[in-house]
Amino acid sequence: AAKCFVSSVLCSRIPGLTQTQRQICTESSDAVVSLASGQLLGANECQKQFNGHRWNCTHVWNNDMLGQIIVIGSKEAAYTYGITSAGAVYSITAACAKGNITTCGCDTKQKSFSSSESENWKWGGCSVDIGYGMRFAKKFLDAREIENDNRSLMNLHNNRVGRKVNSILK
């Protein structure tokens, strides 16, 4: 009960969250902290990629990492949504593997062995659970797209692209 109260107070003070995001934050504040860290990772990568260009990812957020990206519907906005969504999935997945998020753990399924190798080999380790990272990022980030307009549809698409990058690179 004390954790829930602390999470509720913390989440109520984060600017730019929708009601749904506040609820998710209260229920899984440790995952939201990792998600925000991942968005910052994505924003930093964006600035690195566009260093020296006229647009370099600065002033993308209006002082709230978890809120709406303020760039108008543009290729820059599309890139920003994608890269920050990718960063969110990456950070959540890494935090899960380290045991830093209470609602997830490791994926106990075997990863990337050919069938001939796997016949004589039993998996006893812990793979990263990218599925959890993708599901949580989708649930939280897509919750801010509450309008059913072209801009929201574009943002949802770019969030999906960012999540997909992680599954391709895993």
GIRA-V804355 format. One record per pair of residues at least 12 apart in sequence whose ideal C-beta (glycine too) atoms are under 10 Angstrom apart, sorted by the first residue. I is the first residue (numbers start at 1). J is the second residue. Records with the same first field share a line. If there is no record, write none. Layout:
I=J, J
This chain:
3=26, 29, 30, 102
4=26, 27, 29
5=26
6=26, 29
7=22, 25, 26, 27, 28, 29, 30, 32
8=22, 23, 25, 26, 27, 29
9=26
10=25, 26, 29, 32, 33
11=23, 24, 25, 26, 27, 28, 29, 32, 66
12=25, 26
14=29, 32, 36, 64, 65, 66, 67
15=61, 62, 63, 64, 65, 66, 67
16=61, 62, 63, 64, 65, 66, 67, 68, 69, 144
17=32, 64, 66, 67, 140, 143, 144
18=66, 67, 68, 140, 143, 144, 145, 146
19=143, 146
20=139, 140, 142, 143, 144, 146
21=66, 67, 139, 140, 141, 142, 143, 144, 146
22=143
23=143
24=136, 139, 140, 143
25=66, 140
27=103
28=92, 101, 102, 103, 104, 136, 139, 140
29=101, 102
30=92, 95, 96, 100, 101, 102, 103, 104
31=88, 91, 92, 95, 96, 100, 101, 102, 103, 104, 132, 133, 136, 137, 139, 140
32=66, 88, 92, 101, 136, 140
33=91, 92, 95, 100, 101
34=88, 90, 91, 92, 93, 94, 95, 96, 98, 100, 101, 104, 133, 136, 137
35=65, 66, 84, 85, 87, 88, 89, 91, 92, 95, 101, 133, 136, 137, 140, 141
36=64, 65, 66, 84, 87, 88, 91, 140
37=65, 87, 88, 90, 91, 92, 94, 95
38=65, 84, 85, 86, 87, 88, 89, 90, 91, 92, 93, 94, 95, 133, 137
39=61, 65, 66, 69, 80, 83, 84, 85, 86, 87, 88, 91, 137, 141
40=61, 65, 84, 87, 88, 91
41=83, 84, 86, 87, 88, 90, 91, 94
42=57, 60, 79, 80, 81, 82, 83, 84, 85, 86, 87, 88, 89, 90, 91, 162
43=57, 58, 60, 61, 65, 69, 80, 83, 84, 87
44=57, 83, 87
45=57, 83, 84, 86, 87, 90
46=58, 60, 76, 79, 80, 82, 83, 84, 87
47=60
49=79, 83
50=76, 79
55=71, 74, 75, 76, 79, 80
56=76
57=71, 76, 79, 80, 83, 84
59=71
60=76, 77, 79, 80, 81, 84
61=80, 84
65=84
66=84, 88, 140, 141, 144
67=144
68=144, 145, 155
69=81, 84, 144, 155, 158
72=151
73=149, 150, 151, 152, 154, 155
74=154
77=151, 154, 155, 158
78=154, 155, 157, 158, 161, 162
79=158, 161, 162
80=155, 158, 162
81=141, 145, 154, 155, 156, 157, 158, 159, 160, 161, 162
82=155, 157, 158, 159, 160, 161, 162, 163, 164, 165
83=158, 161, 162, 165
84=137, 141, 158, 159, 162
85=134, 137, 138, 141, 142, 155, 158, 159, 160, 161, 162, 163, 164, 165, 166
86=137, 159, 161, 162, 163, 164, 165, 166, 169
87=137, 162, 165, 166
88=133, 134, 136, 137, 138, 140, 141, 159, 162, 163, 166
89=130, 132, 133, 134, 135, 136, 137, 138, 141, 159, 162, 163, 164, 165, 166, 167, 170
90=128, 130, 133, 137, 162, 163, 165, 166, 169, 170
91=133, 137
92=104, 129, 130, 132, 133, 134, 135, 136, 137, 140, 166
93=107, 128, 129, 130, 131, 132, 133, 134, 136, 137, 166, 170
94=128, 130, 133
95=132, 133
96=126, 128, 129, 130, 131, 132, 133, 136
97=126, 127, 128, 129, 130, 132, 133
98=128
99=126
101=129, 132, 133, 136
103=132, 136
104=129, 131, 132, 133, 135, 136
105=126, 129, 132
106=125, 126, 127, 128, 129, 132
107=125, 126, 127, 128, 129, 130, 131, 132
108=123, 124, 125, 126, 127, 129
109=123, 127, 129, 131
110=122, 123, 124, 125, 127
111=123, 125, 127, 128, 130, 170
112=127, 170
127=170
128=166, 170
130=163, 166, 167, 169, 170
131=167
133=163, 166, 167, 170
134=160, 162, 163, 164, 166, 167
135=163
137=159, 160, 162, 163, 166
138=156, 159, 160, 163
140=159
141=155, 156, 158, 159, 160, 162, 163
142=155, 156, 159, 160, 163
144=156, 159
145=159
